[in-house]
Amino acid sequence: MREVAGLIVLLFALTSVSAGEIESVDVKHHQGVYTLDLSVVLSSGFQAVYDILIDHEDLHRISDVLVETNLITEPGSPSKRRRLVTETCILFFCFAAVMVEDVRITDDRIATKIIPLLSDYRSGQTIWQIAPGGDDSSRVNLHVELEPAFWVPPVIGPYVMKKKMESEARKTIHNIEALAQNG
């Protein structure tokens, strides 16, 4: 079940927001890999949303399951590597998972790739695509792929993981919008 926590981490992503609108969310499981695709329009401007998502040291503010978020490369380094630690509970099972990622940032995109030897995942990546919308809004598309390196019980495990990923993604998007509007 450690994978749930890590999957949730990369989900940095969504909840119904009073002013925002989730256009689509899709979570799949195939051969041990979990995939989440999300499209949302937030009632917060592009720059505020972007600044929150690139703040590696305070990234834990976007999700309750993120208990540690650290940039582990030297300041000013052209490459970025960060360490995320998640804690989550499913039913009465609670666990932590570590995810170390290389991060690439451009003007409108944040892409990460998991470093398996330093993480509780065999593989994984996230792509955040952020674009300005009209009237001080922004559009966010999120793609997440995660393959846990830990055992997930067959049959019920993938179902529970998918539900947890979607739920945490929704909460994260809500938190991003709240932070963008209120600091």
C-alpha positions as protocol buffer text, in pm:
chain_id: "A"
residue {
  index: 1
  type: MET
  ca { x: 0 y: 0 z: 0 }
}
residue {
  index: 2
  type: ARG
  ca { x: 303 y: 230 z: 6 }
}
residue {
  index: 3
  type: GLU
  ca { x: 234 y: 296 z: -358 }
}
residue {
  index: 4
  type: VAL
  ca { x: -87 y: 476 z: -274 }
}
residue {
  index: 5
  type: ALA
  ca { x: 106 y: 736 z: -85 }
}
residue {
  index: 6
  type: GLY
  ca { x: 356 y: 790 z: -362 }
}
residue {
  index: 7
  type: LEU
  ca { x: 95 y: 792 z: -630 }
}
residue {
  index: 8
  type: ILE
  ca { x: -90 y: 1052 z: -437 }
}
residue {
  index: 9
  type: VAL
  ca { x: 225 y: 1261 z: -417 }
}
residue {
  index: 10
  type: LEU
  ca { x: 264 y: 1298 z: -786 }
}
residue {
  index: 11
  type: LEU
  ca { x: -95 y: 1385 z: -806 }
}
residue {
  index: 12
  type: PHE
  ca { x: -28 y: 1725 z: -662 }
}
residue {
  index: 13
  type: ALA
  ca { x: -368 y: 1767 z: -819 }
}
residue {
  index: 14
  type: LEU
  ca { x: -742 y: 1819 z: -777 }
}
residue {
  index: 15
  type: THR
  ca { x: -1063 y: 1877 z: -597 }
}
residue {
  index: 16
  type: SER
  ca { x: -1388 y: 2038 z: -688 }
}
residue {
  index: 17
  type: VAL
  ca { x: -1331 y: 2401 z: -629 }
}
residue {
  index: 18
  type: SER
  ca { x: -1610 y: 2646 z: -590 }
}
residue {
  index: 19
  type: ALA
  ca { x: -1479 y: 2868 z: -867 }
}
residue {
  index: 20
  type: GLY
  ca { x: -1265 y: 2620 z: -1060 }
}
residue {
  index: 21
  type: GLU
  ca { x: -1390 y: 2354 z: -1297 }
}
residue {
  index: 22
  type: ILE
  ca { x: -1263 y: 2003 z: -1346 }
}
residue {
  index: 23
  type: GLU
  ca { x: -1313 y: 1925 z: -1712 }
}
residue {
  index: 24
  type: SER
  ca { x: -1196 y: 1564 z: -1701 }
}
residue {
  index: 25
  type: VAL
  ca { x: -1022 y: 1315 z: -1477 }
}
residue {
  index: 26
  type: ASP
  ca { x: -925 y: 961 z: -1574 }
}
residue {
  index: 27
  type: VAL
  ca { x: -735 y: 707 z: -1365 }
}
residue {
  index: 28
  type: LYS
  ca { x: -621 y: 374 z: -1512 }
}
residue {
  index: 29
  type: HIS
  ca { x: -424 y: 69 z: -1404 }
}
residue {
  index: 30
  type: HIS
  ca { x: -246 y: -159 z: -1649 }
}
residue {
  index: 31
  type: GLN
  ca { x: 26 y: -416 z: -1573 }
}
residue {
  index: 32
  type: GLY
  ca { x: 126 y: -251 z: -1246 }
}
residue {
  index: 33
  type: VAL
  ca { x: 136 y: 106 z: -1381 }
}
residue {
  index: 34
  type: TYR
  ca { x: -113 y: 366 z: -1259 }
}
residue {
  index: 35
  type: THR
  ca { x: -196 y: 658 z: -1486 }
}
residue {
  index: 36
  type: LEU
  ca { x: -386 y: 975 z: -1405 }
}
residue {
  index: 37
  type: ASP
  ca { x: -490 y: 1238 z: -1660 }
}
residue {
  index: 38
  type: LEU
  ca { x: -658 y: 1552 z: -1542 }
}
residue {
  index: 39
  type: SER
  ca { x: -775 y: 1873 z: -1704 }
}
residue {
  index: 40
  type: VAL
  ca { x: -895 y: 2163 z: -1492 }
}
residue {
  index: 41
  type: VAL
  ca { x: -963 y: 2535 z: -1525 }
}
residue {
  index: 42
  type: LEU
  ca { x: -875 y: 2733 z: -1212 }
}
residue {
  index: 43
  type: SER
  ca { x: -1006 y: 3075 z: -1122 }
}
residue {
  index: 44
  type: SER
  ca { x: -650 y: 3177 z: -1038 }
}
residue {
  index: 45
  type: GLY
  ca { x: -401 y: 3338 z: -1270 }
}
residue {
  index: 46
  type: PHE
  ca { x: -125 y: 3151 z: -1451 }
}
residue {
  index: 47
  type: GLN
  ca { x: 167 y: 3306 z: -1262 }
}
residue {
  index: 48
  type: ALA
  ca { x: 24 y: 3236 z: -915 }
}
residue {
  index: 49
  type: VAL
  ca { x: -44 y: 2871 z: -1001 }
}
residue {
  index: 50
  type: TYR
  ca { x: 294 y: 2826 z: -1172 }
}
residue {
  index: 51
  type: ASP
  ca { x: 482 y: 2980 z: -877 }
}
residue {
  index: 52
  type: ILE
  ca { x: 316 y: 2738 z: -634 }
}
residue {
  index: 53
  type: LEU
  ca { x: 407 y: 2435 z: -846 }
}
residue {
  index: 54
  type: ILE
  ca { x: 775 y: 2531 z: -880 }
}
residue {
  index: 55
  type: ASP
  ca { x: 823 y: 2609 z: -509 }
}
residue {
  index: 56
  type: HIS
  ca { x: 999 y: 2281 z: -423 }
}
residue {
  index: 57
  type: GLU
  ca { x: 1060 y: 2361 z: -56 }
}
residue {
  index: 58
  type: ASP
  ca { x: 695 y: 2449 z: 15 }
}
residue {
  index: 59
  type: LEU
  ca { x: 531 y: 2202 z: -221 }
}
residue {
  index: 60
  type: HIS
  ca { x: 394 y: 2017 z: 83 }
}
residue {
  index: 61
  type: ARG
  ca { x: 135 y: 2297 z: 114 }
}
residue {
  index: 62
  type: ILE
  ca { x: -60 y: 2159 z: -184 }
}
residue {
  index: 63
  type: SER
  ca { x: -136 y: 1818 z: -32 }
}
residue {
  index: 64
  type: ASP
  ca { x: -192 y: 1681 z: 318 }
}
residue {
  index: 65
  type: VAL
  ca { x: -18 y: 1356 z: 218 }
}
residue {
  index: 66
  type: LEU
  ca { x: 307 y: 1538 z: 135 }
}
residue {
  index: 67
  type: VAL
  ca { x: 496 y: 1545 z: 465 }
}
residue {
  index: 68
  type: GLU
  ca { x: 836 y: 1639 z: 324 }
}
residue {
  index: 69
  type: THR
  ca { x: 935 y: 1825 z: 8 }
}
residue {
  index: 70
  type: ASN
  ca { x: 1297 y: 1924 z: -45 }
}
residue {
  index: 71
  type: LEU
  ca { x: 1511 y: 2043 z: -330 }
}
residue {
  index: 72
  type: ILE
  ca { x: 1823 y: 1829 z: -299 }
}
residue {
  index: 73
  type: THR
  ca { x: 2041 y: 1991 z: -566 }
}
residue {
  index: 74
  type: GLU
  ca { x: 2256 y: 2293 z: -507 }
}
residue {
  index: 75
  type: PRO
  ca { x: 2092 y: 2634 z: -557 }
}
residue {
  index: 76
  type: GLY
  ca { x: 2169 y: 2769 z: -903 }
}
residue {
  index: 77
  type: SER
  ca { x: 2233 y: 2423 z: -1047 }
}
residue {
  index: 78
  type: PRO
  ca { x: 2101 y: 2386 z: -1403 }
}
residue {
  index: 79
  type: SER
  ca { x: 1938 y: 2054 z: -1310 }
}
residue {
  index: 80
  type: LYS
  ca { x: 1690 y: 2010 z: -1027 }
}
residue {
  index: 81
  type: ARG
  ca { x: 1631 y: 1704 z: -812 }
}
residue {
  index: 82
  type: ARG
  ca { x: 1376 y: 1692 z: -534 }
}
residue {
  index: 83
  type: ARG
  ca { x: 1274 y: 1446 z: -264 }
}
residue {
  index: 84
  type: LEU
  ca { x: 912 y: 1396 z: -169 }
}
residue {
  index: 85
  type: VAL
  ca { x: 786 y: 1190 z: 124 }
}
residue {
  index: 86
  type: THR
  ca { x: 419 y: 1099 z: 152 }
}
residue {
  index: 87
  type: GLU
  ca { x: 217 y: 949 z: 432 }
}
residue {
  index: 88
  type: THR
  ca { x: -130 y: 816 z: 377 }
}
residue {
  index: 89
  type: CYS
  ca { x: -385 y: 578 z: 522 }
}
residue {
  index: 90
  type: ILE
  ca { x: -621 y: 345 z: 345 }
}
residue {
  index: 91
  type: LEU
  ca { x: -875 y: 190 z: 572 }
}
residue {
  index: 92
  type: PHE
  ca { x: -655 y: 108 z: 874 }
}
residue {
  index: 93
  type: PHE
  ca { x: -324 y: 71 z: 684 }
}
residue {
  index: 94
  type: CYS
  ca { x: -95 y: 372 z: 708 }
}
residue {
  index: 95
  type: PHE
  ca { x: 240 y: 397 z: 533 }
}
residue {
  index: 96
  type: ALA
  ca { x: 505 y: 632 z: 398 }
}
residue {
  index: 97
  type: ALA
  ca { x: 668 y: 636 z: 55 }
}
residue {
  index: 98
  type: VAL
  ca { x: 971 y: 820 z: -81 }
}
residue {
  index: 99
  type: MET
  ca { x: 995 y: 964 z: -430 }
}
residue {
  index: 100
  type: VAL
  ca { x: 1312 y: 1126 z: -565 }
}
residue {
  index: 101
  type: GLU
  ca { x: 1260 y: 1302 z: -897 }
}
residue {
  index: 102
  type: ASP
  ca { x: 1459 y: 1492 z: -1156 }
}
residue {
  index: 103
  type: VAL
  ca { x: 1263 y: 1805 z: -1245 }
}
residue {
  index: 104
  type: ARG
  ca { x: 1262 y: 2000 z: -1573 }
}
residue {
  index: 105
  type: ILE
  ca { x: 1093 y: 2340 z: -1572 }
}
residue {
  index: 106
  type: THR
  ca { x: 1007 y: 2554 z: -1873 }
}
residue {
  index: 107
  type: ASP
  ca { x: 789 y: 2863 z: -1907 }
}
residue {
  index: 108
  type: ASP
  ca { x: 463 y: 2665 z: -1896 }
}
residue {
  index: 109
  type: ARG
  ca { x: 556 y: 2308 z: -1808 }
}
residue {
  index: 110
  type: ILE
  ca { x: 692 y: 2114 z: -1514 }
}
residue {
  index: 111
  type: ALA
  ca { x: 805 y: 1759 z: -1592 }
}
residue {
  index: 112
  type: THR
  ca { x: 944 y: 1511 z: -1342 }
}
residue {
  index: 113
  type: LYS
  ca { x: 1098 y: 1167 z: -1371 }
}
residue {
  index: 114
  type: ILE
  ca { x: 1138 y: 931 z: -1076 }
}
residue {
  index: 115
  type: ILE
  ca { x: 1485 y: 801 z: -990 }
}
residue {
  index: 116
  type: PRO
  ca { x: 1403 y: 435 z: -908 }
}
residue {
  index: 117
  type: LEU
  ca { x: 1719 y: 360 z: -706 }
}
residue {
  index: 118
  type: LEU
  ca { x: 1631 y: 640 z: -463 }
}
residue {
  index: 119
  type: SER
  ca { x: 1254 y: 587 z: -457 }
}
residue {
  index: 120
  type: ASP
  ca { x: 983 y: 343 z: -361 }
}
residue {
  index: 121
  type: TYR
  ca { x: 883 y: 322 z: -730 }
}
residue {
  index: 122
  type: ARG
  ca { x: 1013 y: 125 z: -1027 }
}
residue {
  index: 123
  type: SER
  ca { x: 928 y: 415 z: -1257 }
}
residue {
  index: 124
  type: GLY
  ca { x: 717 y: 726 z: -1280 }
}
residue {
  index: 125
  type: GLN
  ca { x: 675 y: 1066 z: -1431 }
}
residue {
  index: 126
  type: THR
  ca { x: 451 y: 1370 z: -1407 }
}
residue {
  index: 127
  type: ILE
  ca { x: 383 y: 1646 z: -1655 }
}
residue {
  index: 128
  type: TRP
  ca { x: 210 y: 1964 z: -1544 }
}
residue {
  index: 129
  type: GLN
  ca { x: 109 y: 2185 z: -1837 }
}
residue {
  index: 130
  type: ILE
  ca { x: -12 y: 2529 z: -1726 }
}
residue {
  index: 131
  type: ALA
  ca { x: -161 y: 2790 z: -1959 }
}
residue {
  index: 132
  type: PRO
  ca { x: -321 y: 3129 z: -1901 }
}
residue {
  index: 133
  type: GLY
  ca { x: -697 y: 3135 z: -1943 }
}
residue {
  index: 134
  type: GLY
  ca { x: -929 y: 3427 z: -1989 }
}
residue {
  index: 135
  type: ASP
  ca { x: -1030 y: 3659 z: -1705 }
}
residue {
  index: 136
  type: ASP
  ca { x: -738 y: 3579 z: -1472 }
}
residue {
  index: 137
  type: SER
  ca { x: -788 y: 3204 z: -1487 }
}
residue {
  index: 138
  type: SER
  ca { x: -554 y: 2925 z: -1582 }
}
residue {
  index: 139
  type: ARG
  ca { x: -582 y: 2584 z: -1743 }
}
residue {
  index: 140
  type: VAL
  ca { x: -390 y: 2296 z: -1590 }
}
residue {
  index: 141
  type: ASN
  ca { x: -338 y: 1958 z: -1754 }
}
residue {
  index: 142
  type: LEU
  ca { x: -172 y: 1693 z: -1543 }
}
residue {
  index: 143
  type: HIS
  ca { x: -41 y: 1354 z: -1656 }
}
residue {
  index: 144
  type: VAL
  ca { x: 96 y: 1110 z: -1398 }
}
residue {
  index: 145
  type: GLU
  ca { x: 240 y: 761 z: -1445 }
}
residue {
  index: 146
  type: LEU
  ca { x: 355 y: 554 z: -1146 }
}
residue {
  index: 147
  type: GLU
  ca { x: 478 y: 200 z: -1108 }
}
residue {
  index: 148
  type: PRO
  ca { x: 522 y: 111 z: -742 }
}
residue {
  index: 149
  type: ALA
  ca { x: 817 y: -105 z: -638 }
}
residue {
  index: 150
  type: PHE
  ca { x: 612 y: -248 z: -353 }
}
residue {
  index: 151
  type: TRP
  ca { x: 342 y: -511 z: -351 }
}
residue {
  index: 152
  type: VAL
  ca { x: -16 y: -406 z: -417 }
}
residue {
  index: 153
  type: PRO
  ca { x: -278 y: -668 z: -342 }
}
residue {
  index: 154
  type: PRO
  ca { x: -439 y: -796 z: -662 }
}
residue {
  index: 155
  type: VAL
  ca { x: -805 y: -728 z: -740 }
}
residue {
  index: 156
  type: ILE
  ca { x: -891 y: -475 z: -468 }
}
residue {
  index: 157
  type: GLY
  ca { x: -553 y: -296 z: -458 }
}
residue {
  index: 158
  type: PRO
  ca { x: -577 y: -133 z: -802 }
}
residue {
  index: 159
  type: TYR
  ca { x: -938 y: -28 z: -739 }
}
residue {
  index: 160
  type: VAL
  ca { x: -852 y: 133 z: -405 }
}
residue {
  index: 161
  type: MET
  ca { x: -541 y: 297 z: -552 }
}
residue {
  index: 162
  type: LYS
  ca { x: -735 y: 450 z: -839 }
}
residue {
  index: 163
  type: LYS
  ca { x: -1001 y: 592 z: -606 }
}
residue {
  index: 164
  type: LYS
  ca { x: -741 y: 729 z: -366 }
}
residue {
  index: 165
  type: MET
  ca { x: -541 y: 889 z: -649 }
}
residue {
  index: 166
  type: GLU
  ca { x: -846 y: 1067 z: -785 }
}
residue {
  index: 167
  type: SER
  ca { x: -959 y: 1183 z: -442 }
}
residue {
  index: 168
  type: GLU
  ca { x: -615 y: 1318 z: -349 }
}
residue {
  index: 169
  type: ALA
  ca { x: -575 y: 1483 z: -688 }
}
residue {
  index: 170
  type: ARG
  ca { x: -903 y: 1668 z: -640 }
}
residue {
  index: 171
  type: LYS
  ca { x: -799 y: 1787 z: -293 }
}
residue {
  index: 172
  type: THR
  ca { x: -463 y: 1903 z: -425 }
}
residue {
  index: 173
  type: ILE
  ca { x: -617 y: 2114 z: -702 }
}
residue {
  index: 174
  type: HIS
  ca { x: -845 y: 2275 z: -449 }
}
residue {
  index: 175
  type: ASN
  ca { x: -541 y: 2354 z: -231 }
}
residue {
  index: 176
  type: ILE
  ca { x: -350 y: 2499 z: -527 }
}
residue {
  index: 177
  type: GLU
  ca { x: -638 y: 2731 z: -608 }
}
residue {
  index: 178
  type: ALA
  ca { x: -679 y: 2836 z: -244 }
}
residue {
  index: 179
  type: LEU
  ca { x: -306 y: 2910 z: -213 }
}
residue {
  index: 180
  type: ALA
  ca { x: -304 y: 3103 z: -542 }
}
residue {
  index: 181
  type: GLN
  ca { x: -593 y: 3321 z: -424 }
}
residue {
  index: 182
  type: ASN
  ca { x: -499 y: 3364 z: -59 }
}
residue {
  index: 183
  type: GLY
  ca { x: -125 y: 3306 z: -41 }
}
